[in-house]
Amino acid sequence: DDARGRQQSQSLERVVVKGDAARRGAYALRRSSSATRTDTPLIDVPQSVTVVGASLMADQSIQSMADVVRYVPGVTMGLGEGHRDAPTIRGQASTADFYVDGVRDDAQYLRDVYNVERVEALKGPNAMTFGRGGGGGVINRASKEAQWTPRRSLTLEGGSFDHKRMAVDVGDGVGGAIALRLNAVREDSRQFRDASDLERTGINPTMTLLAGQTMVRLGYEYFSDRRTVDRGIPSFAGAPSSADIRTFFGDPSISRSR
């Protein structure tokens, strides 16, 4: 409106949005097998389940569990003192309610998703499906497995704070009975905090053997994460500190996580 209250009109340029029909529904995953132990429609699971698939993780360049849970209602990730993933699931904090392909993964470290097909978050009592654990729920990572579908992927990244990262995903069938796949990642980056760095290396070869009606899956992972521990900026006089956000409090040479 102008000063006299008369409306003014503007013409906007036409915007055309095109989508890939092949990717329709790629975000809306409706079934789970590793988290529920059987191939089950999520609507039949008596818990709240959120599945973050490979398409969403690739499109959003998700690289950590903290990035994943941004898309999971009811789950937030804490600082973990800079050493480990520390989720709070429906108000209950835990570092032990992580799983990989349905197997408990309660080591305290910072996880990468370079070899993860999807992340399944089950919110509710754990005992029904997973046995002991917290009451808030579980976060299960389904690993990428060797299949007879050709895989050829190389991802190179660079960005702010000297971010450098490379990820590889290759695989295919070798005859009708054997399939091979290799996922690997290498990252060497700085962080926005002064004197902070991050170095990651991961390699995960997998094999699938088909013998009649029996399928055997083999896999091995080596993963190394070395970084400067960032515990953030402390409060001062009962309020957030006015120090520059880049300030590192402590001695970075001895504040290391491996």
C-alpha positions in Angstrom: 0.0 0.0 0.0 1.2 3.5 -0.6 0.8 6.4 1.8 -2.8 7.0 0.8 -3.8 3.4 1.3 -4.2 2.6 -2.3 -3.0 -0.8 -3.4 -0.2 -1.2 -5.8 0.2 -4.4 -8.0 3.4 -6.0 -9.2 4.0 -8.7 -11.8 6.2 -11.5 -10.8 8.3 -13.7 -13.1 6.9 -17.1 -13.8 8.6 -19.9 -11.8 8.5 -23.5 -13.2 9.4 -26.3 -10.8 10.2 -29.8 -12.3 10.4 -33.0 -10.2 11.8 -36.4 -10.9 8.9 -38.9 -10.9 11.4 -41.7 -10.2 12.1 -40.1 -6.8 8.5 -39.7 -5.9 8.0 -41.2 -2.5 11.7 -41.6 -1.8 11.4 -39.6 1.4 8.2 -41.4 2.6 9.5 -44.8 3.6 6.6 -46.9 4.9 8.2 -50.2 5.9 11.0 -51.4 8.2 12.7 -54.8 8.5 15.9 -54.3 10.5 14.4 -52.3 13.4 11.3 -54.5 13.7 13.1 -57.8 12.8 10.4 -58.5 10.2 9.3 -56.7 7.0 6.5 -54.7 8.6 4.5 -51.8 7.5 5.2 -48.9 9.8 1.5 -48.4 10.3 1.3 -51.8 12.0 4.1 -51.1 14.5 2.7 -50.2 18.0 5.3 -47.4 18.4 6.0 -44.1 16.7 8.6 -44.7 14.0 10.4 -42.2 11.8 12.7 -43.4 9.0 15.3 -41.1 7.4 16.3 -42.7 4.1 19.3 -42.4 1.8 17.6 -39.9 -0.6 17.0 -37.4 2.2 20.5 -37.9 3.6 22.1 -37.3 0.2 20.0 -34.3 -0.7 20.7 -32.6 2.6 24.3 -33.7 2.8 23.8 -35.3 6.1 27.0 -36.5 7.7 26.3 -37.1 11.4 23.6 -38.4 13.7 23.1 -34.8 14.9 22.1 -33.9 11.3 19.8 -37.0 11.1 17.8 -36.3 14.2 16.9 -32.8 12.9 14.3 -34.7 10.8 13.1 -36.9 13.6 10.3 -35.4 15.8 10.8 -36.0 19.5 14.6 -36.6 19.3 17.3 -34.0 19.9 21.1 -34.3 20.0 23.1 -32.9 22.9 26.7 -31.7 22.9 28.0 -35.0 24.5 31.0 -33.0 25.8 32.3 -33.1 22.3 33.1 -36.8 22.6 30.0 -38.7 21.6 26.5 -38.7 20.2 24.1 -37.9 23.1 20.4 -38.1 22.0 17.4 -37.2 24.1 14.5 -39.3 23.0 11.1 -38.1 24.2 12.7 -36.4 27.2 15.0 -39.3 28.2 18.7 -38.8 27.6 20.9 -41.8 26.6 24.1 -42.7 24.9 23.3 -46.4 24.8 20.2 -46.7 22.7 22.0 -46.9 19.4 21.8 -50.0 17.2 23.4 -51.1 13.9 21.2 -53.5 11.8 19.4 -54.4 15.0 22.5 -55.1 17.1 23.3 -52.9 20.0 26.0 -50.2 19.4 26.4 -48.6 22.8 30.1 -47.4 22.4 30.4 -43.7 23.1 31.7 -42.0 19.9 30.5 -39.7 17.1 29.0 -41.7 14.3 29.2 -41.0 10.5 26.5 -42.1 8.0 28.7 -42.7 4.9 27.7 -46.4 4.9 24.1 -46.0 6.2 21.1 -46.8 4.0 18.6 -45.4 6.4 18.2 -44.4 10.0 15.1 -45.8 11.9 14.0 -44.0 15.1 11.5 -46.0 17.3 10.0 -43.9 20.0 8.5 -45.8 22.9 9.4 -48.6 25.2 12.4 -50.6 24.0 11.7 -54.0 25.6 9.0 -55.0 23.0 11.6 -55.3 20.2 15.1 -54.7 21.5 15.2 -56.0 25.1 16.8 -53.8 27.7 17.4 -50.2 27.1 15.9 -46.8 27.9 12.2 -45.9 27.9 12.5 -43.2 25.3 13.2 -45.3 22.3 16.1 -46.5 20.0 17.9 -45.2 17.0 18.8 -48.0 14.5 21.2 -47.6 11.5 20.6 -49.9 8.6 23.9 -50.4 6.8 24.5 -50.4 3.1 24.7 -54.0 1.9 26.2 -55.7 -1.1 23.5 -56.3 -3.8 23.3 -57.2 -7.4 22.3 -53.7 -8.4 25.3 -51.7 -9.8 26.5 -48.9 -7.6 28.9 -46.2 -8.8 29.1 -43.1 -6.6 31.9 -40.6 -5.9 31.1 -37.5 -3.8 33.6 -34.7 -3.3 32.9 -31.8 -1.0 34.6 -28.5 0.0 33.3 -25.6 2.0 33.7 -23.1 4.7 36.4 -23.6 7.5 38.5 -25.6 5.1 36.0 -28.4 4.8 37.2 -31.3 2.6 35.5 -34.6 2.3 35.4 -37.5 -0.1 33.0 -40.5 -0.1 32.9 -43.6 -2.4 30.2 -46.2 -2.9 30.8 -48.9 -5.5 29.3 -52.4 -5.8 27.9 -55.0 -8.2 27.2 -58.6 -8.5 29.9 -61.1 -9.4 28.0 -63.8 -11.1 24.7 -65.0 -9.7 25.9 -66.1 -6.3 28.2 -63.3 -5.1 27.8 -59.5 -4.7 30.4 -57.1 -3.5 30.2 -53.5 -2.2 32.7 -51.0 -0.8 31.9 -47.8 1.0 34.6 -45.5 2.2 35.0 -41.9 3.5 37.9 -39.5 4.1 37.5 -36.1 5.7 40.1 -33.5 6.8 38.4 -30.3 7.9 38.7 -27.4 10.3 35.8 -26.0 12.4 34.5 -22.6 13.1 36.1 -22.6 16.6 39.7 -21.4 16.7 42.4 -24.2 16.6 39.8 -26.9 16.0 40.1 -29.7 13.5 38.4 -33.0 12.4 39.9 -36.0 10.7 37.8 -39.0 9.7 38.6 -42.2 7.9 36.1 -45.0 7.3 36.1 -48.1 5.1 33.4 -50.8 5.0 33.6 -53.7 2.5 30.6 -56.1 2.4 29.8 -59.3 0.6 26.6 -61.2 0.0 26.7 -64.9 -0.7 23.7 -66.7 -2.1 23.6 -70.5 -1.6 20.2 -72.0 -2.6 17.6 -70.5 -0.3 20.3 -69.3 2.1 21.7 -65.7 2.0 24.9 -64.9 4.0 26.0 -61.3 4.5 29.6 -60.5 5.5 31.0 -57.1 6.4 33.8 -55.4 8.1 34.2 -51.7 9.1 37.3 -49.7 10.1 36.4 -46.2 11.4 38.7 -43.6 12.8 37.6 -40.2 14.2 40.2 -37.8 15.6 39.1 -34.2 16.5 39.6 -31.3 18.8 37.0 -31.6 21.6 34.7 -28.5 21.5 32.8 -28.0 24.7 31.4 -24.7 23.6 31.5 -21.3 25.3 30.7 -21.1 29.1 28.2 -18.8 30.7 29.3 -15.7 32.6 27.5 -14.1 35.5 24.4 -16.2 34.9 24.1 -15.3 31.3 25.6 -16.4 27.9 29.2 -15.1 27.6 29.8 -12.2 25.3 33.0 -13.8 24.0 33.4 -14.2 20.3 31.9 -17.5 19.1 35.2 -18.5 17.6 37.0 -18.4 21.0 38.3 -21.7 22.2 38.2 -22.1 26.0 41.0 -24.4 27.1 44.1 -25.8 25.6 43.3 -27.3 22.1 46.6 -29.3 22.1 45.4 -31.5 25.0 41.6 -31.3 24.2 41.6 -34.2 21.8 39.2 -37.0 21.1 40.1 -40.3 19.4 
